[in-house]
Each structure stands twice: as C-alpha cells, then as structure tokens.
Amino acid sequence: MVKQILKKIIIIVLAIIGFAIVFYFLFTNFYPSFGGEVSKARKLVYQKSPQFKKGIFNNHKAVPKDLNFSETLKLSYTFLTTKVPNGRPKKDLKVHKLDPAAVADYAKEARLVWYGHSSFLLQLQGKTILLDPMLGKVAAPHPLLGEDRFNKDFPLAVEKLGTIDAVLFSHDHYDHLDYETILKIKDKTKQFYVPLGLGVHLEAWGVSKDRITELDWWQETHLEELTLVCTPAQHFSGRKFNTTQSTLWSSWVIQSEDENIYFSGDSGYASHFKEIGEKYGPFDIALMECGQYDKMWPDIHMMPEETAQAGIDIKARKIMPIHWAGFKLALHDWTDPVTRLKVAADKLNLPILTPELGAEIKVKDSINTTSNWWQGL
C-alpha cells in the first residue's frame, strides 16, 4: 500500500516537472518578448572580440559564476518573503509633462529628460535620442511576472514622440530593453546603437539589420557631428536562462563639439571607470547607476558609495543617480540609493543632480534641478 502511494507521488511529481519543462520551453521559445538568440554564425564573428571567450561574453574582471539551482531558489524565496517597509512609493510618482510640439521643435542647448529608472530623452545638436527606453509596465517578460513600475505616466508618451534620430541600449535585461516599447518606436527610429549581440532581439521584433549598429567596447561611430563610443561595464546579460552572457553589455560616451555625456548602463564598481575618464573625460554630466544593489550581488551593481567614487573616477563635473525610482528589483528602501549617494557625494565634493521625473536637465548648466522631492513619498 505504501509503495503504491509513493509510486503515485513520484509519478505526479515527475509529471509536474515534465509539464514545467515543456511549458518553459514553449513559453521562452514562442512568446515574443524573450527576443532572439545569437546564431552560430554570429558567434563566429564575435570571436574577434576580446570580450568573447568560450562561446559567451565576459567581464575583464572575473565575477562570481551564476547561482546554482539551490542558490537561485533560496534567493527567489528571500526576495518573495522579505518585507521591505519602504520598498516602493506610497503612491505613483509625480511626472512633469512635456509638450509634443516643443519637443519636436527643440533647438536650444543640450538637455536631458528623465523617464525614471535608466530611461532618458536626450536632445542635443538638433538630434532626438533615447537612452535605454524601457517604457513598459513591468520589468519582466510578461505582466504577471513582475511588479508595476513606480510611475504610470511619462513626461511624453512614446506615441507622441516624432522622429527619433537614435536609440542607445546598454544591455538586454528587461528593465532596460522592453519588447512593447520597441514595437512603438521601431518605425520612427532612424538608427539603433547597441553592444554586440543585442541586435538579435531587435531583428526578432522587426527592426531591419541596416538600422542596427552593433559595437564592441572602445569602438566609436558617428551620428553626423556626434561621436558615440561603446565603453565597458561590469555586468552580464540574458533574457532567459540559456542565453546568459550571449550578448554584450556596455556603457556609452556621447560627445559633440560642445558637450560630453557619460551613461553608465548597469555596472559593478571596477577599474574601467578610471580608464574611461582618462580616455574621454572630463564629462559635463555622468548618468550613474545607483540602485537595485545587494550584498548578494556586489560585483554587478554598485553600492551608492561606490557610485560616488565612480563619478570621481570618470571625471564627472556632476552626476545624476539612475537605476532607481522605477522598479523594485532589490531589497533596499526605494529612497536608499539617493539618500546614501547624497552623503557620499558630499564627502567627495561631487555635485549631484536629483531631478523629478520629466524635469528638464541642462547638460552644461550648474546644478539647477536638485531637490529632495522623494521625501515623504
């Protein structure tokens, strides 16, 4: 009797496991938001990159290997069961609205507009550029798999944007590269600039190859009078378990004759910041990752104190914290990044910008968009 019961239990467990495997295979291979996969032919091309070894992209500094299955389960359990009292704002964040006509006709000094998290509208030298435009509701492949973002509205709905001269992506994680956003902007965007491999996702979503420029670290390209440089970061990539590190991750330098901007993407603290600062600094403004950190993954996301030091290393005249005020992807209070960064930056005499979502940020101006707007929210 006991043996029969155990046999039935084993059969049921195996059936559940089998169903889960089949479901995962079908979901990840046929649901479009997972994007494309790097082909063997492309991998042969990427072998020319110093970053591409043993079939995947790598950081210059060795970082801990991926978590094993038991560690992943433990981390997932911790994340789901740990209550963070101030993990997200009590209400949706206020957003300053932009006038569509004013954006389309903008021809003044270089400016940035923050959309929350790591997404920006950049206008300089008559060009309209988007940085990591993730304008979806959740940072996940499906709405049921993630928490809503902190802002329901945006400074300007992407549908109301006119022609976009360029879109830059730092890597392919869901809080930076969003399927629904690409569908909305792909037909109005002249050119996409991405690190090696990321183009496979854009191609899978209907962007033609001729409108995708893939770059390796330290490679430069030009958008008329602008220089775009794909620079290093210490992170990883992947939109499903079997594609981890199949595409490269990066930061970006954006230069005109008058402006110099640094966009960090996602990165742990490492020596590449000093190297970039020496080669391309000083920067009028550096948009620096500061958020979604934890002691469990110290090599792929900076602590706020490291963000401040990275701002010094990069030779930034002022920095702005990004990768916060958008999504709850870690176990810290949602205001912890900016609170700690302000203290650390003050000790280093490093100017810091803390604008509200949608507020205009003049690239060359001294600090004019700083307030403690998050307090009490």
C-alpha positions in Angstrom: 0.0 0.0 0.0 2.8 2.4 1.0 4.7 1.5 -2.1 1.7 2.2 -4.3 1.2 5.6 -2.7 4.9 6.5 -3.1 4.8 5.4 -6.7 1.8 7.6 -7.4 3.5 10.6 -5.7 6.7 10.1 -7.8 4.6 9.9 -11.0 2.7 13.0 -10.1 6.0 14.9 -9.2 7.6 13.7 -12.4 4.6 14.8 -14.4 4.6 18.2 -12.8 8.3 18.6 -13.6 7.8 17.4 -17.1 4.9 19.8 -17.6 7.0 22.7 -16.2 9.9 21.9 -18.6 7.6 21.7 -21.6 5.8 24.9 -20.6 9.1 26.8 -20.1 10.4 25.6 -23.5 7.2 26.7 -25.2 6.9 30.0 -23.3 10.5 31.1 -23.8 10.7 30.0 -27.5 7.4 31.3 -28.7 6.5 34.2 -26.5 8.0 37.2 -28.4 9.2 39.3 -25.5 12.1 36.9 -24.9 13.6 38.2 -28.2 16.1 36.4 -30.5 19.0 34.1 -29.9 22.6 34.6 -31.2 23.3 32.1 -34.1 26.4 30.0 -34.5 27.4 32.2 -37.5 27.2 35.4 -35.3 29.2 33.7 -32.6 32.0 33.1 -35.2 32.0 36.8 -35.9 32.1 37.7 -32.2 35.2 35.5 -31.7 37.2 38.6 -32.9 36.1 40.4 -29.7 38.5 40.2 -26.7 35.4 40.0 -24.6 34.1 36.8 -26.3 35.5 33.6 -24.9 34.3 30.1 -24.7 31.1 31.0 -26.5 30.0 33.8 -24.2 30.9 37.4 -23.4 32.9 38.1 -20.3 33.9 40.9 -17.9 37.6 41.9 -17.7 37.5 41.1 -14.0 36.3 37.7 -13.1 33.0 37.9 -11.2 31.3 35.1 -9.3 29.6 32.5 -11.5 25.9 32.2 -11.9 24.0 30.9 -8.9 23.3 27.2 -8.9 19.7 25.9 -8.8 19.5 25.7 -5.0 21.0 29.2 -4.6 18.6 30.6 -7.1 15.6 29.0 -5.2 17.0 30.5 -2.0 17.4 33.9 -3.5 13.9 33.8 -5.0 12.4 32.7 -1.7 14.3 35.5 0.1 13.1 38.1 -2.4 9.5 37.0 -2.3 9.2 36.6 1.5 11.3 39.5 2.8 9.2 42.6 3.5 10.7 46.0 2.8 8.6 48.6 4.6 9.6 51.4 2.2 10.3 49.2 -0.8 8.2 51.4 -3.2 6.5 54.8 -3.0 3.1 55.0 -1.3 1.6 56.4 -4.5 2.6 56.8 -8.1 5.4 59.2 -8.7 4.6 62.7 -10.0 5.7 63.3 -13.6 6.3 66.7 -15.3 4.7 66.7 -18.7 6.3 67.7 -21.9 4.6 69.5 -24.9 4.9 67.3 -28.0 5.3 70.3 -30.3 8.0 71.8 -28.1 10.0 68.5 -28.1 9.7 68.2 -31.9 10.9 71.8 -32.5 13.5 71.9 -29.7 16.7 73.6 -30.9 18.2 75.1 -27.8 21.1 73.9 -25.6 21.6 70.2 -24.9 19.1 68.8 -22.4 18.1 65.5 -20.8 14.6 64.4 -19.5 14.4 61.5 -17.1 11.7 59.0 -17.6 12.5 57.1 -14.4 14.9 54.2 -13.8 17.6 54.4 -16.5 15.5 55.8 -19.4 16.1 59.3 -20.9 15.2 61.6 -23.7 18.3 63.4 -24.8 18.2 66.4 -27.2 21.4 67.9 -28.4 22.7 69.4 -31.7 19.3 69.1 -33.2 19.1 65.4 -32.5 16.5 63.5 -30.5 18.0 60.4 -28.8 16.6 57.8 -26.4 18.8 56.1 -23.8 17.6 52.6 -22.6 13.9 53.5 -23.3 12.1 51.0 -21.1 8.6 52.3 -21.1 6.7 49.2 -20.2 4.6 48.4 -17.1 6.8 45.7 -15.6 10.5 44.7 -15.9 9.7 41.1 -16.9 8.8 39.1 -20.0 5.1 39.0 -19.0 2.9 41.5 -16.9 2.1 38.7 -14.4 5.8 38.1 -13.7 6.7 41.5 -12.2 5.6 44.4 -10.0 4.3 47.6 -11.6 6.7 50.4 -12.1 6.6 53.5 -9.8 5.1 55.9 -12.4 2.1 55.2 -14.5 2.6 58.3 -16.7 5.6 59.5 -18.6 6.8 63.0 -19.5 5.7 62.4 -23.1 4.1 59.2 -24.3 6.3 57.5 -26.8 3.4 57.5 -29.3 3.5 61.3 -29.3 7.3 61.5 -30.0 8.2 62.5 -33.5 11.2 61.1 -35.4 13.8 59.6 -33.1 17.3 60.0 -34.6 19.0 57.3 -32.4 18.2 54.8 -29.6 21.1 53.6 -27.4 20.8 50.4 -25.3 23.3 49.3 -22.6 22.2 45.7 -22.4 19.3 43.3 -22.8 17.8 42.9 -19.4 14.1 43.5 -19.0 14.4 46.8 -17.0 16.3 48.3 -20.0 15.1 46.6 -23.2 11.4 46.2 -23.5 9.5 44.4 -26.3 6.4 46.6 -26.2 8.5 49.8 -26.3 10.4 48.6 -29.3 7.1 47.9 -31.2 6.1 51.5 -30.5 9.4 53.2 -31.6 10.9 50.9 -34.2 9.2 52.5 -37.2 10.0 56.1 -36.1 13.7 55.4 -35.1 16.4 56.1 -37.7 19.1 54.0 -36.1 19.7 51.8 -33.1 23.1 51.6 -31.4 23.8 48.6 -29.2 26.6 46.4 -27.8 27.5 43.2 -29.7 24.7 40.7 -30.0 21.8 42.8 -28.7 20.7 43.3 -32.3 19.3 39.8 -32.4 16.4 40.9 -30.2 15.7 44.0 -32.3 15.7 41.9 -35.5 13.3 39.4 -34.0 11.0 42.3 -33.3 11.0 43.7 -36.8 13.9 46.1 -36.9 15.9 45.8 -40.2 19.6 45.0 -39.9 20.6 48.1 -41.7 19.2 50.2 -38.9 21.2 48.4 -36.2 24.8 49.3 -35.4 26.5 46.8 -33.1 29.7 47.9 -31.3 32.3 46.3 -29.1 33.9 48.0 -26.2 36.0 51.0 -27.2 34.6 51.1 -30.7 33.4 54.5 -31.9 30.8 55.5 -34.5 29.4 58.8 -35.7 25.9 60.2 -35.9 26.7 63.2 -38.1 28.6 65.6 -35.8 28.1 63.4 -32.7 30.6 60.7 -31.6 29.1 57.6 -29.9 31.5 55.4 -28.0 30.6 51.9 -26.7 32.6 51.7 -23.4 33.0 48.9 -20.8 30.8 48.0 -17.9 31.0 45.2 -15.4 27.7 43.3 -15.6 26.0 40.5 -17.5 23.2 39.9 -20.0 20.4 37.4 -20.9 16.6 37.3 -21.3 16.3 33.6 -20.4 18.3 31.0 -18.5 20.0 29.5 -21.6 21.1 32.9 -23.1 23.1 34.3 -20.2 26.0 36.4 -21.5 25.2 35.7 -25.1 25.1 39.4 -25.8 27.5 42.1 -24.6 26.7 44.9 -22.0 28.2 48.4 -22.1 28.2 52.0 -21.0 28.2 54.9 -23.5 30.0 58.1 -24.2 28.1 60.7 -26.2 30.2 63.6 -27.5 29.5 66.7 -29.6 31.8 69.6 -30.2 30.3 71.3 -27.1 29.0 68.5 -24.8 30.4 65.4 -23.2 28.0 62.9 -21.6 28.5 59.6 -19.9 25.8 56.9 -19.5 26.9 54.1 -17.2 24.3 51.5 -18.0 24.4 48.8 -15.3 27.8 48.1 -13.7 29.6 47.0 -10.6 32.5 49.2 -9.4 35.7 48.4 -11.3 38.8 50.0 -12.9 37.0 50.7 -16.2 35.6 53.9 -14.8 39.1 55.4 -14.4 40.1 54.2 -17.8 37.0 55.8 -19.4 37.6 59.0 -17.5 41.2 59.2 -18.7 40.3 58.5 -22.3 37.2 60.6 -22.7 36.7 62.8 -19.6 36.0 65.2 -18.2 32.2 64.8 -18.6 29.7 67.6 -18.3 27.3 65.1 -16.7 27.5 61.4 -15.9 24.3 59.4 -15.5 25.5 56.8 -12.9 23.9 53.6 -11.9 22.7 53.8 -8.2 20.0 51.3 -7.2 19.0 47.6 -7.1 22.1 46.6 -5.3 22.6 44.0 -2.6 25.4 42.2 -0.8 24.4 39.1 -2.6 25.4 40.6 -6.0 28.1 43.2 -5.2 30.0 42.8 -8.5 27.2 43.7 -10.9 25.6 46.7 -9.2 27.3 49.4 -7.3 26.6 50.5 -3.7 25.8 54.3 -3.5 29.2 55.0 -2.0 30.8 53.2 -5.0 28.7 55.3 -7.4 30.1 58.5 -5.9 33.6 57.2 -6.2 32.9 56.1 -9.8 31.8 59.7 -10.5 35.2 60.9 -9.4 37.0 58.2 -11.4 35.0 59.1 -14.6 36.0 62.8 -14.1 32.4 64.0 -14.0 31.6 67.6 -13.3 28.3 66.5 -11.9 26.5 63.2 -11.6 22.9 62.0 -11.6 21.8 58.8 -10.0 19.9 56.4 -12.3 18.5 52.9 -12.0 16.3 53.9 -9.1 12.7 55.4 -8.8 11.4 53.0 -11.4 11.2 49.4 -10.2 11.6 47.3 -7.1 14.3 44.9 -8.1 16.2 44.6 -4.8 15.6 44.5 -1.0 16.5 48.1 -0.1 14.2 51.0 0.6 13.3 52.8 -2.7 14.9 56.0 -1.4 18.1 54.4 0.0 20.1 54.9 -3.2 19.7 58.7 -3.4 19.9 59.2 0.3 23.2 57.4 0.7 24.6 58.8 -2.5 24.0 62.4 -1.4 26.0 61.8 1.7 28.8 60.1 -0.1 29.0 62.7 -2.9 29.1 65.5 -0.4 32.1 64.0 1.3 33.9 63.9 -2.1 32.7 67.4 -3.1 31.0 65.9 -6.1 27.9 67.8 -7.4 24.8 65.7 -7.7 21.5 66.2 -9.6 18.2 64.8 -8.3 15.5 66.0 -10.7 11.9 64.9 -10.6 10.7 62.7 -13.5 10.2 64.9 -16.5 12.1 67.9 -15.3 14.5 69.4 -17.8 18.2 68.8 -17.1 20.5 71.2 -19.0 23.7 69.3 -19.8 26.1 72.3 -19.4 24.3 74.1 -16.6 25.4 74.1 -13.0 23.0 72.3 -10.7 19.5 73.6 -11.2 17.4 70.5 -10.8 18.1 69.3 -7.3 15.6 68.8 -4.6 14.6 66.2 -2.0 11.3 65.5 -3.9 11.2 61.9 -2.7 10.8 62.7 1.0 7.5 61.6 2.4 6.5 59.6 -0.7 
